[in-house]
Amino acid sequence: MIYYFPGMVVGMILLQTAIVAPVMFKTLEIDDFGRSIRKLWPKFFASLAIVGLLGTMVLWIEGVSDINMYSITILTILLSSVCYLIIPATNKATDEGNQKRFDFLHRMSVSFTVVMLISNLIFFFL
């Protein structure tokens, strides 16, 4: 059961970044894409935080004492929460045409998502 939630994190990230977002970008008009993605990303990051929390709770309930496993589930909660919280600033930067700020915030979000993906993959080898 302890591997279920890290597996969900990996699957959610791969589905969102490799399938959902690229398909939306290629098939929707830019305005429709922008409106859709602004609805989708907050739900994505909130879901990752919830899955990270559930993973942490399962570790505790199962009596797991591996600090590395806890570190990964807690890191997932923290990074996905930060990504969620910077969405309004990212949207504002886009709306105001502040490309430099948008690039910084977007890079942060992408980097944190990659860290979550890699760390949750590592979880399976602990």
Secondary structure, 3 states (H helix, E strand, C coil): CCCHHHHHHHHHHHHHHHHHHHHHHHHCCHHHHHHHHHHHHHHHHHHHHHHHHHHHHHHHHCCCCCHHHHHHHHHHHHHHHHHHHCHHHHHHHHHCCCHHHHHHHHHHHHHHHHHHHHHHHHHCCC
